[in-house]
Every structure is written in structure tokens, then in C-alpha cells.
Amino acid sequence: MSAENPLLRAEGLTKVFGKGRNAVRAVDGVDLAIAPGEVVALVGQSGSGKSTLGRMLLRLLDPTEGRVAFEGRDVTGVRGASRREYWRHVQAVFQDPFAAFHQYRRVGSTLAAAGRLLGPGDRAADIAGALEDVGLEPERTVSKRPHELSGGQLQRAMIARALMLRPRLLVADEATSMLDASVRVTVLNLLADLRDERDMSVLFVTHDLGQAYYLADRILVMFRGRIVESGTAEQIVAEPRHDYSRSLLADVPKLHPPEGAKN
């Protein structure tokens, strides 16, 4: 990774909820950088602070301290039109696809609303292209309401909504945790393919070290609001240095690093 010219950099990011004795430091002084075209997995169990960190990077939460820079430009305090411009380049896919779509609005209408961030243009063509990119048939998908699609189909539709804006960075926050095993692998392969085809960076937020190893170039392990270990996927799986990393690895006992580099 080029530390000199990262796509996104966070420095000293901290988020404190509450005040006084009730204050909770959900994220505590995190530094990270994501290079163009890199897949970084942020791994930790529930309560580790990883989703809070992801939301600060998305500019959905303001940090208590620290800064976020995108392509060298400070975006920590962006609001209004400047934040909407940032969202053209940094998009999200969340855990629950059913909560991300209006249940009474057709999928095509939801995607068209997201496409307005692009300004004037052929929205129908943008929608069709994005749905095809994620393996969905536009003619059969745009007229459906969310409850008429499976969880895997709706998750892919959510990815399509993000892709319409042609983002440089996709933040996938537990994007596969509600899917069954076969669909989960399909979505992981889709994210890998999109990275290769579009040179798109991905921040993959997950509690599952096995999925992180499968997808990521680099893994950051988060515990109690801090990054306690970082390294290549092979390094973290083969030689975890922190006790917390070893405990995460114990949850996937059949995961063994292959000889040599990962395919």
C-alpha cells in the first residue's frame, strides 16, 4: 500500500458517547489508510467499535476527535452539498438489506432516487447497468418490491444502488452476516470481482475472520475501540500476535493458511 497517497486516511479518530462517568469511548484514536484498489477487512466482535468507525468514515457520524481525508482533502466536517459530493465517491452496503429499502417502493424507484446524486443523465441505463453488474435481470427486478426478492437478491440490489454512483470506495458493514452460506460466498465473490473490474477499494467490516481472509488483502483487528493488530491476510491467519486475534481465529478452526501466497 502506498502510505504517501492513500485513497482514504483516518488519523486519531475517536468517538465518545455520553458524558462524565457515563461516557463510553466507542472508538479510541484509530489511524488507518486504504490504498486505491485495496480490500481492507476491519474485524472485531460485536461492541468492538468497528461499525462506529465505519460510520465516521462514511460521514454519518461526527468524530469527537481526529480527522478523515479523502484523496488528500479533509472531509471531517463536510456538510450539505459537499457531503453529497463525498457520497458520490464513498458508498455503503449495510447489514440488513430489508431495512435499507422502502418496503412499499419498487426497487427501480429506490435506485432512481439514489441516482439523482449523479445529476442529469439516463437513469434507466444506469440502473440497468448496475443491476447487470451484480447478476440481476433489470427487467425482472426494477418492478419488484423488496419483499418479493430473496435476501441475497436484495443485498445485490443494495450493492447495485451503491455502484450506480461509480464509487471509489465501498464500505461493506457486515454485508453478508444475514445471508446463508451459499449466498454469502456469492456476495464475497461479487465484491472481489468488482474490485478487480473497477479498481474500487473496499472496506469490509465483519466479525468473521474467515470471510476477511477469503476476501481481503489486509486485515485490521479491532478490540475495545482500538486497532490492536494489522497485517496481510496471510500474516494475521498464520501468525496472529495479539490474544484477541488468536481468539477470533479459534472461532474458525478449519481455516488454515495455504503454502505460499493466497490465490
C-alpha positions as CSV (number, residue, x, y, z in Angstrom):
1,M,0.0,0.0,0.0
2,S,1.2,3.5,-0.8
3,A,1.3,5.3,2.5
4,E,2.1,8.5,0.7
5,N,-1.0,8.6,-1.5
6,P,-3.8,6.7,0.1
7,L,-7.4,7.0,-1.2
8,L,-8.7,7.4,2.3
9,R,-6.8,8.2,5.5
10,A,-8.1,8.5,9.1
11,E,-5.9,10.0,11.9
12,G,-6.7,9.8,15.6
13,L,-10.4,9.1,15.0
14,T,-12.2,8.9,18.4
15,K,-15.9,8.7,19.2
16,V,-17.2,9.2,22.7
17,F,-20.9,8.7,23.5
18,G,-22.3,10.2,26.7
19,K,-20.6,12.5,29.2
20,G,-18.9,12.2,32.6
21,R,-19.0,8.9,34.3
22,N,-21.4,7.6,31.6
23,A,-19.0,8.4,28.7
24,V,-18.1,5.4,26.5
25,R,-15.1,5.6,24.1
26,A,-16.5,3.5,21.3
27,V,-13.6,4.4,19.0
28,D,-10.3,5.4,20.6
29,G,-7.6,7.1,18.5
30,V,-7.7,5.0,15.3
31,D,-5.3,5.6,12.4
32,L,-5.9,3.8,9.1
33,A,-5.2,4.2,5.4
34,I,-6.8,2.5,2.4
35,A,-5.0,2.5,-0.9
36,P,-6.7,2.7,-4.4
37,G,-7.9,-0.8,-5.4
38,E,-7.2,-2.3,-2.0
39,V,-9.6,-4.5,0.0
40,V,-9.1,-3.9,3.8
41,A,-11.1,-6.0,6.3
42,L,-11.9,-4.5,9.7
43,V,-12.5,-7.4,12.0
44,G,-13.9,-7.5,15.5
45,Q,-16.7,-8.9,17.6
46,S,-19.9,-7.0,18.4
47,G,-19.1,-4.0,20.5
48,S,-15.5,-3.6,19.3
49,G,-16.3,-0.2,17.7
50,K,-15.9,-1.3,14.0
51,S,-19.4,-0.2,12.8
52,T,-19.0,3.2,14.6
53,L,-15.7,3.7,12.9
54,G,-17.2,2.8,9.5
55,R,-20.0,5.3,10.1
56,M,-17.5,8.1,10.9
57,L,-15.6,7.2,7.7
58,L,-18.9,7.5,5.8
59,R,-19.5,10.8,7.4
60,L,-22.7,9.5,9.0
61,L,-21.3,10.3,12.5
62,D,-19.1,13.2,13.5
63,P,-15.9,12.2,15.3
64,T,-15.3,13.5,18.8
65,E,-11.6,13.9,17.8
66,G,-9.5,13.2,14.8
67,R,-9.8,13.7,11.0
68,V,-10.7,11.9,7.8
69,A,-9.1,12.8,4.5
70,F,-10.2,11.5,1.0
71,E,-7.7,11.8,-1.8
72,G,-5.7,14.2,0.4
73,R,-8.7,16.5,1.2
74,D,-10.0,16.9,4.7
75,V,-13.7,15.8,4.7
76,T,-14.1,15.6,8.5
77,G,-16.6,18.5,8.7
78,V,-18.3,18.3,5.3
79,R,-22.0,19.2,5.2
80,G,-24.7,19.7,2.7
81,A,-23.6,19.7,-0.9
82,S,-20.0,18.9,0.0
83,R,-21.1,15.8,1.9
84,R,-23.3,14.7,-1.0
85,E,-20.4,15.1,-3.3
86,Y,-18.3,12.9,-1.0
87,W,-21.0,10.2,-1.1
88,R,-20.6,10.1,-4.8
89,H,-17.2,8.6,-4.2
90,V,-17.7,6.7,-1.0
91,Q,-20.8,4.4,-0.8
92,A,-22.0,1.9,1.7
93,V,-23.7,-1.5,1.9
94,F,-25.2,-2.3,5.2
95,Q,-26.1,-5.5,7.1
96,D,-29.9,-5.6,6.7
97,P,-31.0,-5.1,3.1
98,F,-34.7,-5.1,4.1
99,A,-34.1,-2.1,6.3
100,A,-32.2,-0.3,3.6
101,F,-35.2,-0.3,1.1
102,H,-38.6,1.3,1.5
103,Q,-40.9,-1.7,1.7
104,Y,-43.7,-0.1,-0.4
105,R,-41.4,1.4,-3.1
106,R,-40.3,-0.6,-6.1
107,V,-36.6,-1.4,-6.4
108,G,-36.3,0.6,-9.6
109,S,-37.7,3.7,-7.9
110,T,-35.3,3.4,-5.0
111,L,-32.3,3.1,-7.3
112,A,-33.5,6.1,-9.4
113,A,-33.7,8.2,-6.2
114,A,-30.1,7.3,-5.4
115,G,-29.1,8.1,-9.0
116,R,-30.1,11.7,-8.5
117,L,-26.7,12.4,-6.9
118,L,-25.3,11.9,-10.4
119,G,-27.2,14.8,-11.8
120,P,-28.8,14.8,-15.3
121,G,-28.4,11.6,-17.3
122,D,-30.1,8.4,-18.4
123,R,-31.1,6.9,-15.1
124,A,-32.8,3.9,-16.7
125,A,-29.5,2.9,-18.4
126,D,-27.5,3.5,-15.2
127,I,-30.0,1.3,-13.2
128,A,-29.9,-1.5,-15.8
129,G,-26.1,-1.5,-16.0
130,A,-25.7,-1.6,-12.2
131,L,-28.2,-4.5,-11.8
132,E,-26.5,-6.4,-14.6
133,D,-23.1,-5.9,-12.9
134,V,-24.4,-7.7,-9.8
135,G,-26.1,-10.5,-11.7
136,L,-29.7,-9.4,-11.6
137,E,-32.0,-9.1,-14.6
138,P,-33.2,-5.4,-14.8
139,E,-36.5,-6.3,-16.4
140,R,-37.4,-8.7,-13.6
141,T,-36.0,-6.6,-10.8
142,V,-37.0,-2.9,-11.2
143,S,-40.7,-3.6,-10.8
144,K,-40.3,-5.7,-7.6
145,R,-40.9,-4.6,-4.1
146,P,-38.3,-5.6,-1.5
147,H,-40.4,-8.4,0.0
148,E,-40.6,-10.0,-3.5
149,L,-36.9,-10.6,-3.6
150,S,-34.8,-13.0,-1.6
151,G,-32.3,-11.8,0.9
152,G,-29.4,-12.4,-1.5
153,Q,-31.1,-10.7,-4.4
154,L,-31.9,-7.7,-2.2
155,Q,-28.4,-7.5,-0.9
156,R,-27.1,-7.5,-4.5
157,A,-29.7,-4.8,-5.3
158,M,-28.3,-2.7,-2.5
159,I,-24.8,-3.2,-3.9
160,A,-26.2,-2.1,-7.3
161,R,-27.6,1.1,-5.8
162,A,-24.1,1.9,-4.5
163,L,-22.4,1.1,-7.8
164,M,-24.7,3.4,-9.7
165,L,-22.6,6.3,-8.3
166,R,-19.4,4.7,-9.5
167,P,-17.7,5.0,-6.1
168,R,-14.0,4.9,-5.5
169,L,-14.6,3.2,-2.1
170,L,-17.3,0.8,-0.9
171,V,-17.8,0.4,2.8
172,A,-19.5,-3.0,3.4
173,D,-20.6,-3.2,7.0
174,E,-21.5,-6.8,7.9
175,A,-22.9,-7.1,4.4
176,T,-23.1,-10.9,4.4
177,S,-24.0,-11.7,8.0
178,M,-27.7,-12.1,7.3
179,L,-27.2,-14.4,4.3
180,D,-27.0,-18.2,4.2
181,A,-23.6,-19.8,3.4
182,S,-24.0,-20.3,-0.3
183,V,-25.3,-16.7,-0.9
184,R,-22.6,-15.3,1.3
185,V,-19.9,-16.8,-0.9
186,T,-21.7,-15.4,-4.0
187,V,-21.6,-11.9,-2.5
188,L,-18.0,-12.2,-1.4
189,N,-17.0,-13.2,-4.9
190,L,-19.0,-10.3,-6.3
191,L,-17.2,-7.8,-4.2
192,A,-13.8,-9.3,-5.3
193,D,-14.8,-9.2,-8.9
194,L,-16.0,-5.6,-8.6
195,R,-12.7,-4.6,-7.1
196,D,-10.8,-6.2,-10.0
197,E,-13.1,-4.8,-12.7
198,R,-13.4,-1.3,-11.4
199,D,-10.2,-0.8,-9.4
200,M,-12.5,0.0,-6.5
201,S,-11.3,0.0,-2.9
202,V,-13.4,-1.9,-0.3
203,L,-13.5,-1.6,3.5
204,F,-15.1,-4.9,4.6
205,V,-16.4,-4.7,8.1
206,T,-17.0,-8.1,9.7
207,H,-16.9,-10.2,12.8
208,D,-15.8,-13.2,10.8
209,L,-12.1,-13.7,10.3
210,G,-12.7,-16.5,7.8
211,Q,-14.6,-14.1,5.5
212,A,-11.9,-11.5,6.0
213,Y,-9.2,-13.9,5.0
214,Y,-11.2,-15.0,1.9
215,L,-11.7,-11.5,0.6
216,A,-9.1,-9.1,1.9
217,D,-5.6,-8.0,1.0
218,R,-5.0,-6.7,4.5
219,I,-6.8,-7.2,7.9
220,L,-7.2,-4.7,10.8
221,V,-8.2,-6.3,14.1
222,M,-10.3,-4.0,16.3
223,F,-10.8,-4.6,20.0
224,R,-12.4,-2.2,22.5
225,G,-12.3,0.7,20.1
226,R,-8.6,0.3,19.0
227,I,-6.8,-1.4,16.2
228,V,-4.7,-4.0,18.1
229,E,-3.2,-5.7,15.1
230,S,-2.8,-5.2,11.4
231,G,-1.1,-7.1,8.6
232,T,-1.7,-9.0,5.4
233,A,-4.4,-11.6,5.5
234,E,-1.8,-14.4,5.5
235,Q,0.1,-12.8,8.4
236,I,-2.9,-12.4,10.6
237,V,-4.1,-16.0,10.0
238,A,-0.6,-17.7,10.1
239,E,1.0,-15.8,12.9
240,P,-1.5,-13.7,14.9
241,R,0.3,-11.7,17.5
242,H,-2.5,-10.4,19.7
243,D,-4.5,-12.6,22.1
244,Y,-7.7,-11.2,20.7
245,S,-6.7,-12.1,17.1
246,R,-6.0,-15.6,18.3
247,S,-9.4,-15.8,19.9
248,L,-11.1,-14.7,16.6
249,L,-9.1,-17.3,14.7
250,A,-10.2,-20.0,17.2
251,D,-13.8,-19.4,16.0
252,V,-12.9,-20.7,12.6
253,P,-10.8,-23.8,13.4
254,K,-10.8,-25.2,9.9
255,L,-9.2,-22.1,8.5
256,H,-5.6,-22.8,7.6
257,P,-3.3,-20.6,5.6
258,P,-2.1,-22.3,2.4
259,E,1.5,-22.8,1.4
260,G,2.8,-19.6,-0.2
261,A,0.7,-16.7,-1.3
262,K,-3.1,-16.7,-1.2
263,N,-4.8,-17.1,-4.6
